[in-house]
Amino acid sequence: MKKTTAISKIKENSTGMAVLMAIVGLLCLGSVILGVGDSVYHSTFSEKKEEMAQLLGTGTVFAACAFITSYIFRGISRTGIPFSEEAVKGVKTIAGLLFAGAFLPNILLTVFSGKYATVSGSFIQISILIPAILIFCLAEFLGYGAMLQKESDETV
């Protein structure tokens, strides 16, 4: 495959992914807004503190991650280069948000309850912490790819 063909395919696919991830982000944000609005409207917020903390914590983190991913793909669709410092920073930001998201629902539940409380009996959600660590490792690989891309661009 020629380099120009590969770059045009990357640009085309990245545009579609940027749109898809923006839609996913809007859906996550919409579910948070609808869930909280429904709870406030039906006056069940005080009874469902654990569910609301989980919804607010993970929903907002996932929405933010989807919007950042959309931003990364928009950059790739403009340049055709997936290995850039901007993409590396975005992936590291996603890893950081997921890391914070492993603690956020429990922090919110503690705030809502006025006393120390946890969702599902654990202060750290391992199901979000492990992907955060894996995505941070992926960001390190992307950083190496960005360095090689920069060297290649400077050589030519």
Long-range contacts (C-beta under 8 A, 24 or more apart in sequence): 7-80, 7-81, 8-80, 10-76, 10-77, 10-80, 10-81, 10-82, 11-76, 11-77, 11-78, 11-80, 12-77, 14-73, 14-74, 14-76, 14-77, 14-82, 15-73, 15-74, 15-77, 17-69, 17-70, 17-73, 18-70, 18-71, 18-73, 18-74, 18-77, 19-70, 21-66, 21-67, 21-69, 21-70, 21-73, 22-66, 22-67, 22-70, 24-66, 25-63, 25-64, 25-65, 25-66, 25-67, 25-70, 26-63, 28-59, 28-60, 28-62, 28-63, 28-66, 29-59, 29-60, 29-63, 31-55, 31-59, 32-56, 32-59, 32-60, 32-63, 35-59, 49-109, 49-112, 49-113, 49-117, 50-109, 50-117, 50-119, 52-108, 52-112, 53-105, 53-106, 53-108, 53-109, 53-112, 53-119, 54-105, 54-119, 56-104, 56-105, 56-108, 57-101, 57-104, 57-105, 57-106, 57-107, 57-108, 58-101, 58-104, 58-105, 58-128, 60-104, 61-97, 61-98, 61-100, 61-101, 61-104, 61-128, 62-101, 64-97, 65-94, 65-97, 65-98, 68-93, 68-94, 68-97, 69-94, 81-149, 82-142, 82-145, 83-142, 83-145, 83-146, 83-148, 83-149, 84-146, 84-149, 85-146, 87-142, 87-146, 88-139, 88-142, 88-143, 88-146, 91-135, 91-138, 91-139, 91-142, 92-136, 92-139, 94-135, 95-132, 95-133, 95-135, 95-136, 95-139, 96-132, 98-128, 98-129, 98-131, 98-132, 98-135, 99-129, 99-132, 99-133, 99-136, 101-125, 101-128, 101-132, 102-126, 102-128, 102-129, 102-132
